[in-house]
Amino acid sequence: MTDSINAEVISVYPDKVKVAVDDLNSFRLAEEHLKVGSYLRIADCDDVVLVAVIDSFAIEVKDNGDRKYIIEASPLGVIKNEVFSRGGDSIAIPPKKVEPAKISEIEKIYSYGLADKEKFDFSQLSHNCGVRVPVDGDKFFNKHIGIVGSTGSGKSHTIATILQKATSQKSKPYEGLNNSHIIIFDIHAEYPSAFPSSNKLSVDDIVLPYWLLNSEELEELFLDSGDNNNYNQSSVLRSIITQNKKKHNPDVEKIFYDSPLKFDIEEVLNCLINLKSETKNSKAVDRYMIVGEEGDVENSSTTAESGIYLSNEEKLNMYFSKLYEFRPTKASNVTKGDYADGTLDKFVSRFISKYKQDRLNFLFGTASKDISFENTIKQFLGYKENQEANVTIIDLSGIPFEVLSITVSLISRILFDLGYNYKRYASTKGGRQHDIPILLVLEEAHKYVPKSDLARFKASKNSIERIAKEGRKYGVTLLLASQRPSEISETIFSQCSNFVAMRLTNPDDQNYVRRILPDTFGNLTSNLSSLQTGEALLMGDAAILPSLVKIDVTELPPSSSDIPYLKVWKSEWKNLDFEQFTTQWKS
């Protein structure tokens, strides 16, 4: 620093400091040129140093032609007795000296307050390359994370970098995997290249047992929200499935509609069709006119005319076994059953179309009937025998859109219930700590937890919102990634405590992020649209202070690179085997 520097503080506000500089060229360090985002040190007579970040500058031209440069900066905190603390109200007025901050002082800021065991870093200062920006790893991962950015801003690469570094952390040298458990909902099938050793689950090998669906998920799957008979259909489905669970789980004392117990979907369909077709004795409504089956029920009194007497439980158990033929209605003594008036017709047709759909084999196939509850959980946590993995990638690209919300809802709910029950289990083992915390990564979160009241998003929103509000107590946290944060449920996004905000071009998204972020970084939040690819505003509970950073480049990027249109177009014409291509498309 030369003696010719002439800079002074001309005004101090709670959130802003103005500095006048006569010679801008001399007001800089040899280490760097001054720019928006650079740091200043403002000292007082008590050896307290205020650190501020430059937001903007202006030029004032005097009458004699001389120029004065006005720099506006936002206070970040003070250094007193070699210790940095947030806030800028400890400095005596007027300040004594203004200088650009030295690299060593900036490094001191970012190294303060974090023990080596807590440090987790994946970026460096954007304007001071070489200055690492660590966060508190525990606070970063045990609270929800929001990563937002438009297409091409480097969002997927940032997620890959963070997760790769997390899975490589070790408390001491040892062989094998660390204890991280990360589940990625990959909607574009782009993360397998970033995690080649991951546990990959696609529509072809994932097994989601239909019998684990709860009431909301079952009704979203099978009921039509616009059907006037929705309530009756819901009531029938509830009673049939509850009774079928009782039939297949006789050793369980208390069974409810939502109990995670096996039931037979084929038997449920048989029962629905029988209910849709049944007839009964008009003079004795508890007698059902089943052809040729009068003697099939023990202790039933019957004749061909009067029908077969069945309690409701007996009737359902009988209807589970097969499809029956019923006597036709007669004006005098045979009438339609309670649900044979057409109210179940659309419902049964919808049920059959879902159940018989080949694309939903992962939900209703033989494997879903046979898989155990334990193996269902193990597939999501990477506990395959001799194939353990820190990262499980759930490829949603092949999941039919109409069941995407249900798929996300079911898996999320299972993982939340796992965290909740495992914490209870661990507490019974001598107060043991919860030792399998889970990070759930929701890529393109706005597609299945949107700010929408549509029925098809109800199940997934409820599951994710529950994790957002309660999950961190049970070792289940979220990493929400989206290019449209303004379209994400506010209940979910507002629970995030740490943010990586990358380039956002949509004004609604920019304003939404500014409003919801817990920290501000002066006027830099207004520059969200001009950030370079890989640049981000890093802020939140885990950060020492809000910082404009450059995310580390990963050696194993996700397969989300842009297609080089012009380069491809300039090459020779490519022939396409349409027959082979369309055959694969339709398969």
SVG drawing of the C-alpha trace seen along z (x, -y; Angstrom):
<svg xmlns="http://www.w3.org/2000/svg" viewBox="-93 -24 97 101">
<polyline fill="none" stroke="black" stroke-width="0.4" points="0.0,0.0 1.4,-3.4 1.3,-6.6 -0.6,-8.4 -3.8,-6.6 -6.5,-9.1 -9.7,-7.3 -12.2,-8.2 -15.6,-7.1 -18.1,-9.7 -21.3,-8.0 -22.2,-5.0 -25.6,-3.3 -26.7,-0.1 -26.4,1.8 -24.2,-0.4 -20.9,-2.3 -19.9,-4.9 -16.2,-5.6 -14.8,-8.4 -11.5,-7.7 -9.4,-10.3 -7.2,-7.9 -8.9,-4.6 -5.8,-3.1 -3.7,-3.5 -6.5,-2.3 -5.9,1.4 -3.6,4.2 -1.0,5.8 -2.9,9.0 -6.0,8.0 -7.9,5.2 -10.8,3.7 -14.2,4.8 -17.8,5.3 -17.5,8.2 -14.1,7.2 -13.5,6.7 -12.6,3.5 -11.1,3.2 -12.3,0.1 -10.4,-0.4 -11.2,-2.7 -9.1,-4.1 -9.7,-1.0 -8.1,1.4 -11.4,2.8 -11.6,3.6 -14.9,3.6 -14.9,5.9 -17.3,4.9 -18.0,6.1 -18.2,3.7 -21.7,3.4 -21.3,0.6 -19.3,-2.5 -20.0,-5.8 -17.9,-8.8 -18.4,-12.3 -16.9,-15.0 -16.0,-18.3 -16.3,-21.7 -12.5,-21.8 -12.6,-18.5 -11.2,-16.4 -12.9,-13.1 -13.8,-11.4 -14.9,-7.8 -17.7,-6.8 -17.7,-3.2 -20.8,-1.7 -20.1,1.4 -22.2,3.7 -20.7,4.5 -20.2,8.2 -18.6,8.2 -15.7,7.0 -12.3,8.4 -11.4,7.7 -8.5,9.2 -7.8,11.4 -11.4,12.9 -14.1,12.3 -17.7,11.9 -20.8,11.1 -22.4,7.7 -21.0,4.2 -22.2,2.2 -18.9,2.4 -16.9,-0.1 -16.2,-3.5 -17.4,-6.5 -15.7,-8.1 -13.6,-5.3 -9.8,-6.0 -8.6,-4.2 -10.0,-2.5 -8.0,0.0 -8.7,3.0 -8.7,6.2 -5.6,8.4 -6.0,12.0 -4.7,13.2 -7.4,11.3 -10.1,12.7 -8.8,16.2 -8.9,15.5 -12.6,14.7 -13.4,17.9 -11.3,20.1 -12.7,18.5 -15.2,20.5 -14.8,23.8 -12.8,26.7 -11.1,28.9 -13.5,31.7 -16.5,29.5 -15.1,27.9 -16.7,29.0 -15.8,27.0 -16.7,27.3 -16.0,23.7 -13.7,20.8 -14.3,17.0 -15.3,15.9 -13.3,12.7 -10.4,14.0 -9.4,17.2 -7.5,19.4 -9.5,18.4 -11.5,21.5 -15.0,21.0 -15.8,23.7 -19.2,24.3 -20.0,26.1 -20.6,29.6 -23.0,30.7 -25.1,27.5 -25.1,27.8 -26.4,31.4 -28.6,31.6 -30.7,28.7 -32.5,28.6 -30.6,27.2 -31.9,25.3 -30.0,25.2 -31.6,23.0 -30.5,21.9 -31.7,21.7 -30.8,24.2 -27.1,24.0 -26.1,22.3 -24.2,25.4 -26.8,26.6 -26.4,30.3 -22.6,30.0 -22.9,28.3 -25.0,31.1 -22.5,33.7 -19.6,31.8 -21.2,31.5 -22.3,35.2 -19.0,36.5 -17.1,34.6 -19.5,35.8 -19.1,39.4 -15.3,39.1 -15.1,37.6 -13.5,39.9 -12.9,39.2 -9.7,41.3 -8.0,43.5 -9.9,46.7 -10.8,49.0 -14.3,49.0 -17.2,46.7 -18.0,44.0 -21.4,44.0 -23.2,41.5 -26.6,42.4 -27.9,40.3 -30.9,41.0 -31.3,39.0 -34.6,38.6 -33.1,38.3 -35.7,37.1 -33.5,36.8 -31.2,39.9 -28.1,37.7 -26.4,38.7 -25.1,42.3 -22.0,40.9 -21.3,38.8 -21.6,41.8 -20.4,44.9 -20.4,47.0 -23.9,46.0 -26.9,48.2 -29.0,47.5 -32.8,48.2 -34.7,47.6 -38.3,48.6 -36.9,52.0 -35.4,53.0 -37.0,50.9 -39.6,52.7 -42.3,50.6 -44.9,52.8 -48.4,51.5 -49.3,52.8 -47.3,50.1 -49.3,47.3 -51.3,45.3 -54.8,44.1 -54.0,40.8 -51.7,42.6 -54.2,45.4 -57.0,43.0 -54.8,40.7 -53.9,43.8 -57.3,45.4 -59.9,42.6 -60.9,39.9 -61.0,36.6 -63.7,35.4 -66.1,38.3 -69.3,37.4 -69.2,40.9 -65.7,40.4 -66.8,40.6 -68.6,43.9 -65.7,45.4 -63.2,44.3 -65.4,45.9 -65.6,49.2 -61.9,49.3 -61.1,48.6 -63.3,51.4 -62.2,53.9 -58.4,53.4 -58.7,53.3 -60.6,56.6 -58.1,58.2 -55.2,57.1 -57.0,58.8 -57.4,62.0 -53.7,62.2 -52.4,61.1 -54.3,63.1 -51.6,62.8 -51.7,59.0 -54.1,57.8 -54.9,54.2 -55.1,53.6 -56.1,50.4 -56.4,49.1 -52.9,47.5 -51.2,50.4 -48.0,51.4 -49.2,55.0 -49.5,57.2 -52.8,57.6 -53.6,59.2 -54.5,56.7 -56.0,59.4 -58.4,60.4 -59.3,56.8 -60.2,56.5 -62.3,59.7 -64.2,58.2 -64.8,54.9 -66.2,56.7 -68.4,58.9 -69.8,55.9 -70.5,54.2 -72.4,57.2 -74.2,58.5 -77.9,59.0 -79.8,59.7 -83.2,60.8 -85.4,57.8 -87.3,59.1 -84.1,60.0 -81.3,57.6 -78.6,59.7 -79.2,62.6 -77.2,62.5 -78.3,64.2 -75.1,66.1 -75.6,68.8 -74.4,72.3 -72.7,71.2 -75.5,71.6 -73.5,74.2 -70.1,72.6 -70.5,70.6 -70.4,72.4 -73.5,72.0 -75.5,70.2 -79.2,70.9 -80.2,70.7 -82.4,71.8 -82.3,71.0 -85.1,68.5 -84.0,66.8 -80.3,66.5 -77.3,67.0 -77.1,65.3 -73.7,63.6 -72.4,61.0 -70.5,58.2 -67.1,59.7 -68.2,63.2 -69.3,61.6 -66.0,59.8 -63.9,62.8 -66.0,64.9 -65.8,62.2 -62.0,62.2 -61.7,65.8 -63.1,65.5 -65.6,63.9 -69.1,65.1 -72.3,65.2 -75.4,63.6 -79.0,64.2 -80.6,61.6 -82.8,59.0 -86.6,59.6 -89.2,57.0 -90.7,59.0 -87.9,60.7 -84.4,59.9 -82.8,56.5 -79.4,55.0 -76.8,54.9 -75.8,51.7 -73.0,51.0 -74.5,52.5 -76.2,49.2 -73.4,48.1 -71.5,46.0 -68.5,48.4 -68.4,48.9 -65.9,46.1 -63.9,46.9 -63.5,50.6 -62.5,49.7 -59.9,47.3 -58.7,49.9 -58.3,52.6 -56.5,50.2 -53.9,49.3 -53.4,52.8 -53.0,54.4 -50.7,51.7 -47.3,53.2 -45.6,49.8 -46.7,50.2 -45.2,53.6 -42.7,52.2 -45.7,51.4 -48.1,54.3 -45.8,57.1 -45.0,60.4 -41.9,59.0 -44.0,56.3 -46.2,59.0 -43.3,61.1 -40.7,58.6 -40.4,58.2 -40.6,55.0 -37.0,55.3 -35.7,55.7 -37.9,52.8 -36.0,50.5 -32.6,52.0 -32.9,51.3 -33.2,47.5 -30.3,47.3 -27.7,49.1 -27.6,52.2 -27.5,54.8 -25.5,57.8 -21.8,57.3 -22.9,54.2 -23.1,51.5 -23.3,47.9 -23.4,44.5 -25.5,43.1 -28.8,44.6 -30.0,43.1 -33.7,43.5 -34.2,42.9 -37.6,41.4 -37.2,40.8 -39.0,44.1 -41.8,43.7 -45.1,42.9 -46.1,39.3 -49.5,40.3 -47.7,42.2 -44.6,40.0 -46.1,38.1 -47.1,41.4 -43.7,43.0 -41.9,40.0 -44.5,39.9 -44.2,43.6 -40.4,43.6 -40.1,40.4 -42.7,41.6 -40.9,44.9 -37.6,43.1 -39.2,40.7 -40.8,43.6 -37.4,45.3 -35.8,42.3 -38.6,41.9 -38.6,45.6 -34.9,46.0 -34.5,43.1 -36.9,44.8 -35.0,48.1 -31.6,46.5 -32.9,44.9 -33.8,48.3 -30.2,49.5 -28.6,47.6 -29.5,44.2 -27.5,44.8 -27.2,41.9 -29.1,42.0 -26.3,43.3 -27.8,43.6 -28.8,40.1 -30.2,39.8 -30.1,37.0 -32.9,37.0 -32.0,35.1 -35.1,33.8 -33.8,32.9 -36.3,30.6 -38.4,30.5 -41.0,28.2 -42.2,31.1 -43.5,33.2 -43.9,30.7 -45.3,27.7 -47.2,24.7 -50.4,26.4 -53.6,27.7 -54.2,30.3 -55.1,33.7 -52.4,35.5 -49.7,33.7 -51.4,34.1 -49.6,37.3 -46.1,36.2 -46.6,32.8 -47.8,34.2 -44.9,36.6 -42.2,34.0 -43.8,31.3 -43.7,33.7 -40.0,34.3 -39.4,30.5 -41.1,29.8 -40.1,32.7 -37.5,34.8 -34.3,33.3 -35.3,34.4 -35.3,38.0 -32.2,37.9 -33.9,37.2 -33.0,34.0 -33.7,32.6 -31.7,31.1 -34.1,29.3 -32.9,28.4 -35.0,26.4 -34.7,24.0 -38.1,22.6 -38.1,21.9 -41.2,19.7 -43.1,22.8 -42.1,25.0 -44.4,25.3 -43.5,22.5 -44.1,24.8 -41.2,26.9 -38.8,24.3 -39.2,22.0 -37.8,24.7 -34.4,24.6 -31.7,23.2 -28.8,23.2 -28.9,21.9 -26.8,22.1 -28.3,19.6 -27.0,19.7 -27.9,17.7 -31.7,17.1 -33.1,15.3 -36.8,15.3 -37.8,12.2 -40.4,14.1 -37.7,16.6 -35.3,13.9 -37.8,12.0 -38.9,15.2 -35.4,16.1 -34.6,12.6 -37.8,12.7 -37.2,16.2 -33.4,16.2 -32.5,15.8 -29.4,13.7 -28.7,10.8 -25.5,10.0 -26.1,6.3 -26.9,5.6 -25.3,8.8 -28.7,10.5 -29.8,8.2 -27.1,9.7 -28.5,13.2 -29.2,12.9 -25.6,12.1 -23.7,14.8 -21.4,16.9 -21.8,20.7 -20.6,22.3 -20.9,19.1 -23.3,18.9 -24.3,17.0 -23.6,19.3 -25.6,18.4 -27.3,19.8 -26.8,21.2 -23.8,23.2 -21.9,20.4 -19.5,18.1 -21.1,15.2 -22.9,14.8 -20.4,15.2 -20.2,15.1 -18.3,18.3 -17.1,20.4 -18.1,24.0 -15.3,26.6 -15.3,28.4 -16.0,32.1 -13.9,34.7 -17.0,36.9 -19.7,34.6 -23.4,35.6 -24.4,36.2 -26.2,32.8 -23.9,31.1 -25.6,28.9 -25.8,30.4 -23.4,28.5 -26.1,27.7 -24.0,25.9 -21.1,28.3 -23.5,31.3 -25.4,29.5 -22.1,28.7 -21.2,32.4 -22.5,34.7 -26.1,35.9 -26.8,38.7 -29.1,41.6 -31.6,42.8 -32.8,46.4 -36.5,45.4 -37.7,49.0 -35.2,50.0 -35.6,46.7 -39.4,46.8 -39.4,50.5 -37.3,49.6 -39.4,46.5 -42.6,48.6 -41.2,51.4"/>
</svg>
